[in-house]
Amino acid sequence: MTLHPPSPPTTQHVSFDYARRLAVGRTAADTLVSSALAALSGYSGAPFVGCDLANVTICPALEPGVPVVLVIYNSFAQERNVHMRVPVGLPAGVASYAVFNQSAAAAPAQLLPLSAADTHLRTEYYQYDSATPVSWLAFTATRVPPMGYLAFFLQPTASVADAPLTVHTPDVGSRSALRAADTVLTNGVVSITFDGTTGLVSGFANSADNITTPFAQQLFWWNSSTGNFYNDKTGDYGQASGAYIFRPNNTNNEAYPVATTAAVTFVQQGPVVWEARQVFAGWATQTVRLWVGASHAEFEWTVGPIPFDDGNGKEIVTRYTAPAIASAGAWASDSNCRDMQARMRNHRRSFNYTVYEPIAGNFVPVNCAQTVSDAKLQLNVVVDRTQAGASLLDGSLEFMVHRRILADDNRGVGEPLNETGLDKLGLIVRGVHKVELVPVGAAAERLRASSGHALWKEHLQFAANTAASPAAWAAAHTASFSALSRALPPNLHVVTLHALDPTTMLLRIAHMFAVGEGAFSAPASLDLAHLFSAFNILSAEEMILTGAAPLTSAPVSTFLTRDGESITLPVVPDAPAGPDLTITLEAMQIRTFRVQTSRR
């Protein structure tokens, strides 16, 4: 009798295991966050809970139509304004919502109807069984403290008149806005033009920067190679596209448009947010969103399940094009959300590059952002998760947002990349890109601010308000908190603050700008001793980046660069100086300290 080892689990099982482990960790973290907020705010009337599926309108904490305390945590080291958009229930007896700030003063808000894609995700994809009508509630949370929170209050009202600062945007349903004339969506700063014939984006203007230029955005798909097309003399022409390999069938080097026209519905009353909703296909929709006062546009795409009844695997990209930008094949992408890497189409700096893969060979990892520019204008696109990106045309950036492939790439997975999702029909993906056209002189500063907000996104927690009113809650509890005694300079950020024992912490500070990115590239100084609001730092020992050993004990190595320059590492900066423990960081520098603390 021969014993055979059990078959290894399929990749889908591995994916499920990842999801399970992440869910277990997230649940434990939520419990800790809830107890921390209860301790900081002094509120124990109801537990604080999160809403992991709020982006698809599922938030049980907001559906009953009861008064809610919304705590917005800002992990950024500077104060910031946060554009809020949460799904709220409108059960019987609730006609609207009033929004109050931490001072119990009413704030402007807006109720918007769900889109057809929202409803599909809620009821069919996630099979969320709730008869409660739901709308989006949008408002702007101003001046959320650095590394701290601010409480807002969502108060249901029995009539629309009881919420006078909340504007109700009517449900325009599926009405198409394909018109003979172009239509402009504007918040008074940014204006997005939609072509009257096609319904596609055709122009971008920013009155604050005096920019008006043609601009296009469209969804495309690359036809996934199954490894059976012409012999391109590379020796790997039989390679299929798959989980590890992106390789389109490049017989024509062109992507196919998901649609050449889009049905557009305009939802543009304001005063908080303006929206245009596009339908490219039953499986591909998009909302173009402008927030009050914002200089960027949000493109929220919902893609899937990708059809494959034509026998073609598809790799979906969204492409933004500003034809006025003469980029000459150059663009840039971030490296781990830190410095920007210069890219050149069909070129490698370190070796002579022969072009066999004109499409796949130009895609690069994008963790935070891609940019393309010339001497006058720059296109910044900030992503909300890691994607692949490229600039295959001058003035253009594209991002791969979804894939469904029918062949295995023979790289160890053993199955095609064809997940069926919750409804067994195929995965649906939703994400947001922040898009901005900027004068080159201001581009780096604006990019760093936008990408920083995306990387250190606000965290939301909700609790039922059992107090008599927002004013009563604010009077009895701590509605605002900051872990910092003052905000950091705009080019610095606290990356890590981790307790090692009751009096010892690991502190990591990062300079967020690179050399040549304007005034904020300059060195920045910071006093550590009284940086935090709850404790003082008594001493600080600089460590290697991981915090595992003192920097002064790190092995010394000397490297010879390609240009013949000799560099000896590590470079040990000056120790924290004086009674305030002052440190200075150069552009892109990260410094790690083991600090001793005492409570104030």
N, C-alpha and C positions, 0 to 999 in steps of 0.2 A: 504494500500500500504506500503510495507516494503522497506526502503531505505538501500542499501548496500554500504559500502565505496568502492571507486575504488580499483581495484587490484593494489598491489604494483608493481613498475617497475621491470622488470627482471634484473638479474645480468648483462646481456649484456648492458642494458640501463645505468646501473651504470658505467660500464667500459667506455662506450662512453662519459658519463658526465665527468669522470676523464680526459679523453683525451682532451675534449673540454676545461676544466678549465686549464689544463697544457699548451695547445696551446695559450690560451688567455694570460697567464702569460709570456710565452716564447716570444710572439710577443711584449708585452710591454717591456720586458727586452732587446730584440734586439734593439728596438728603443733607449733606454737609452744607450746601449753599443755603438751604431753607433754614437750618438751625443758626447759621451765621447771621443771616438777615434778621431773624427773630431777636438775636442778641443785640445786634447793632441798632435796630429800630426800636427795640423794647416792645414790639407788638407780638402778642401770643393769642390774639382772638381767633385766628385761623392760620393754617400752615401756608407757607409760600410754595407755589408749584410753578413748574415751567410748562411750555407748550412746544414740544419738538416739531409738531406738524402744523404750526401756525401759518407757514407759507402756502399750505394747501387748504386753509380755512378751518382746520380742525384744532380747536382749543376748548376742551370741556370746561375749563375754569371760567370762560367768558360767555358760555351759552345760556346759563340760567336766567340772565337778566337781573342780576343782583349787583349792588355797589361793590366795586373792586378797587383795591390798591394795586397799582402797577409800579413796581420798582425797576428802574432802568440803571443797570450797572455799566459804567464806562471804565474799561481797563486801560484806556489811553492815559498817558501822563500829562495831557493837557485838557483843559475844559473844552467841551464841544457841544454843538447842537446835533440832535438826533432826529431824523425823520422817521416817525412811527406809523406803522400800518398793521393793525391787528384785527382778527375776525371777531365780531361781537354778535351775540344772539339777540334776536328780536322776538321773544315769545309773546303770547297774549298779554296785553297790558303794558308792553314796552313799545313806544313809538320812536324813541330817539335816545341819544346819549349826550350828556354834557361832560366836558373834560375840564378838570380843575388841576392847577399846578400845586406845588408844595406850600404855597401861601394861601391856598384855597380860593384863588382867583380863577375865573373861567378863562379858558384858552380857546382860540379858534380851532374848529375841527370840521371834518367832512365825512359823511357816510356815502360810500360808493357801493353799487351793486356788484355781485359776483359775476365773473365772466363765465361763458359756457365751459371753458377749460377748468376753471375753479370748481364748478359744479360736478364735472365729470370726475375729477380727481377725488373729490370728497365722497361722492355717492357710489361711483362704480369702481374706481381703481382701489381706493382704500375701504370701500364698502362700509362707510361710516353710517351707522343707523341712527339718525337724529332727524326728527321732524321739525326742529326749531329753525325758522328762517335765520339766515346769517348775512351780514353785510360787512364790508371793510370799514373800519374806523381809522381815519388818518388825522394826524396832528403833528406838530413839531415840538419836541422837548428841548427847550433852550437852556443852555448853560449847565449841562450835566457835569458835576465836579470831576476833576482828574482822579483816576484810580478810586472812584467812589460811586455813590448812587444818588438818585433823585427820585422821590415818590410823586406819582401822578394818580389822579382819582377818576375812574370811569363811572359816571353816575347815570343809571337808566332813568328815563323820564316817561311819564304816561302820555305826554303830548309833545308834538314838535315845538310848540310855543314855549315849552319849559326848557328848551335847549336853544336859546336864541343865537348862540355863536356857532352852532353846528349846521352846516349847509348840507342839504340832502340832494345828492346827484341822482336824477331820475334814471331808471333802468331803460336804456334805449334798445335793449334786446339785440337781435342779430341784424339790425338795419345796416345795409351797406352804404358806405359814404364814397363810393366811386362816383366822382362828379366830373363835369366837363372842365371845371377850374381846379387848380391846385388848392389844397387846404393847409393851413398853418396851425400847428399846435404851439402855444407859447405861454410862458410864465412871466413874461415881461422882460426877461433877461435872455434866455435861450429860446430860439424859435426853430422848430423842425417842420420842414415842408414835406407834404405827401403829394405825390403826383396824382392829378385828377384822373388820369387814364388807367394807370396801373395799380394805384393804391400803395406803391412802395415809397420809401423815404427817398427824397431827391435833393434836399437842401438843409444846410445847417447855418444858423446865424447866432451870434452872441453880441448883444448891444454893448455890454460892458467892455468888451475887448475890440469892438468895431470890426467884427469878423462876419462876412457873409460869403458863403462859398457853396458850390455844388457838393453834395454829399450823398452817398448811397449806402444802403444796408440791405442784405438779402441772404436768405438761407440757400445753401447749395449742398449737393451730396457727391462724394467721390465713389466711383464704382470699385468695390473691393476686388482685388485680383484673386482669382482662384488658382493661379499658377499655371494657366494653360494658354497664355497668349504668346506673342511672337518672340523669337530668340533675339534678345538685345545684346548678345555677345558678352554678358557679364558673368556668365556661369551660374547665375541664380535666377534665371528667368522662370524657373518652375516654382519659385517661392510664392506662397499665398499670403494674403493679408490675414491677420488673426490677432489673438490676445496680446502677443508680444511684438508683432510686426504690423506697421502701417505701410501698405504697398498697393496703391490704386492701380487699376488697369489703365496705364498711361499711354494708350495708343493715340489719344488726341490731346493729352495734357490739359484737359479742361474738365471742370466740375459741371454737373448738371443742376440747373435751378430747381429747387423744390417746387416753385411756382413762378410764373412770370407776372402774375398779378396777385394782389391780396385784397380781400374784402376788409374794409376799415370801418370801425365804429368809434366815433369821437365822444369822449366823456371829459368835458373840458370846462366845467363851471368854476373850478377853484373853490375857495381861495387858498387851499393848502396844497392840492395836487391837481395836475392836469394829465389826462391819459388819452391815448389812442390805442385801440386794440385791433390787431391785425390777425387775419386767418389766412395762412398760406395754403393749408390743406387740413383735412380732418385730424391729422396727427401732428401738425406743426402750427403753433400760434405764438403770438408775441404781444406784449404790452410795452409801448413807449411811454415813459413816465417822466414828467417834469415836476420837481418839488419847488415850492415857493422860495424865491431868492437864489436857487441853485444855479451854478454855471455849467453843470453837466446834465446829461440825459441818461436815464436808466433804460436799458433794453432788457426786459424780462422775457426770456424765451421758455416755451414749454414744448418739448419734442418727444414724440413716441406715442404708441409703439410704432417703430419704423416698419413700414410694409416691406415684404419680400416676395409677394406673389408673382413678381416679374422674374424671379430667379436671381436677382442681384443683391449681393451684400452691399450695405450703404454706410458711409462714414460722413456724418452730417457736420457741416461747418457753417458758421455765420461769418459773413465778410463785410467789413466796413471800408469804404473807399472815399478818400478825398482827392479827386483827380488833380486839384491845384497843387498838391504837394509833390515836388519833383525830387523824389528820394533816391534816385539813381541806384536802386537795388539794395540800399542800406536800411536797416531798422534796428531795434534794440528790444531785448527781453530781460526780465529780471533774473537774478541768481538767488534763489531762496528768499525772495522779497528784500534783498539787500542791494548790492550794486547792480547797475544795468550793464548787460553784456552787448557790445556792438556786434551786429550780425551783417553779413553780406550774402546776397543770394548767389548760390552756386560757387561759393568760395570758402576756403579754409585758410586761416592765417598760418598754420604750422606745417602745411604740406600742399603740394600741387594736387588739386582736386579735379578729377575727371568726372563729368556729370553723366551718370547712368540713371539716376533716380531724380528727375527734375522736380517732382512734387514732394515725395517723402523725404528726400535729402535736404529739404529746406525747412522742415518742421522741427521745432525746438520746444523744450519744456517751458511752460509759463505758470509760475506760482502766484504772481500778483498782477503783473502788467506787461503790456507790449506798447511800444511807441514807434511812430514813423514820422520823419520830419524832413524839412529842407531849411534853408537859411531864414525863412520867415515864419513858418507855421508848423505846429506839431499836433499829431493826433495821439491822444492818450486813451487807452482802453484798460480798465482795471477789472479783474475777474474776481469771482467770489470763491473759487476753488482752483486747484491745479488742472490745467488743460494743455493740449498741444496747440502751438500757434506758428504762424508763418506770415511772410510778406511775399506773395508770389507775383504781385503786380505793384508797380510804383504807386505810392500814396495809399496802399491798401494793407489791411491787417485782417487775418482770418484766424478763427479759433474752432477747434474740433469740440463739439458739445455732446455728441452721442454717436454710437456705432452699433451696428448689428450685422454680423458676418456669418456666412453660411459654410465657410471652409475652415479647417484647422491649419495653423501655420507650422505645425510640427516642431514646436519649441518646448514640448513637455506638458502642455495642458491636456492634450488628448481629446479635445472637443471644440466645436466652433464657439465663438463669442456670441451666443444667442440666448441670453437670459430671458425668461418668460415673464418675470415680474409677479406682482401680487394677484393680478387677474388672469394670469397664464396666457396673456395675449402679447406680452412684450413689455420691456421697461419703459417708463415715462420719466423724463428728466426735466427739472426746472431749475433755472439759474438766472443770475443778473450780471450784466456788464454795465459799468459806468463809463460813459463815452464823453470825451471833451475835446474840442479843438481850441488850441491855446497859442498865443504868440510865443515864439521860441524862448524869449527872455524870461517868461514866467512859467514855462512848462515844467521844469524840474520841481519847483516848489509846489505847484498844484498837484503834480503826480504823487509826490511823497505824502501830501496830506490825504489825498483820495485813497491811495493804496494802504496807508496806515489805518484809516477808518475801516477799510474792508478786512484787513488782516486782524485787527483787534476790534472785532465787531461787538456792539453792545449786547449785554445779556439781560433777558427779561424774566421777571418772576411776578406771579400774580397771587393775591390773597383776598378772600372775601372781606369787605370792610364791615365789621360789626359795630363800629362807632356810629354815633347819631348822624354825622355829616363829615365831609372832607375837612372842614374847619376843626371839628372835634378831634378827628384822628391826628391832624397836624399839630394840634396843641398838646396832645397827650403822648406823642411819640416823636422819634427822630426821623424827620422826613428827608434830610440831606446829610451826606457824610462823604468825607474824602480821607483816604489813607495818607495823603501827602499834606504837609504843612503849607506847601505852595506848589504851584504847577512847575514842571520842569521847563527849561528853555525849549522852544518849538522844534529843535533839531535833536533832542535827547529823549530817550524812553527807558522806563524800568522794564527790562525784559523778564527778570526773575526776582522774586522775593520769597524765599523758602526757609521756613524754620527748621533748624537742625536740632535744637534743644530749646528750653525756655528762654535762654539768653543769647543764643547764637543763631545767626541767619546767614544764608547765602544770598548775596545781592549782586545782580548783573545789570549794568547800565550800557546802553548802546547809542552811538551816534548814528542817526538815521539818514544822513546825506553823504553823498560821494564827492570827491574832488571835482570841481568844475560845475557844480550844480547851484551856483548863485551864492548869495550872502550867507545862507545857512550852511554852506560847506565849511565855514570857518570853525576853528576849534571852539569848544564850548566848555565852560567851567561850571562846577556844581559843588555846593557845600553839603557833605554827607551828614554832619553831626546832628542837624535838626531838620532833616529832610522829611521825616514822617511825623504824623500828627499824634500817634499814640506812644512813641518811644524815641529815645535819643540813641545815637550811635556813639559809643565810647571809643572804639578803635576799629580799624579796618586793615586787614592784611590782604594784599593782592594775590590772587590765585591764578593758575592756568585756566583756560576757558571753561573746562569741565568742572572746576572747583575741587578737583581731587588732590591737588598739591600746591604749595606756594610757588608763585611764578619764579622766584629767585632760585628755586631748586630744580627748575626744568633743565634738561640737557641742552647744551649749546650746540647748534649746527650751523655750518656755513654753506651757502648755496651759490652757484654761479648761474646767472640768468642767461637767456638766449643772447642778450646784448653785451655779454661779457662783464656785467656788473656783479660784484661780490656782496652778498647779503648775509649777515649773521643774525640768527634768531635764537631765542626770543629777544625782542627789544623790551627792556624793562622800563616802564615809565616812572616818573617821579612818584614817590609814595604820597598818600594823602597828607596835606600840609596844614600846619597850624591847628588852633583849637577847633576850627570849623571843619577840619578834615576835607580841605578843598582838593578836588581832582579836576583834571582837564582831559577831554577826549578829542582826538583828531577825527577827521572825516572817516566814516565807516568803521571806526574803532569800537570794539566791545571790551569792557573791563569787568572782571569778576572779583568780588571781595568776600572774604569771610569776616563778618562783623560781629562785635560784641555790643549788646544793647542793654538799656535799662528803661523801664517804663516811666512815663512822665507822671 
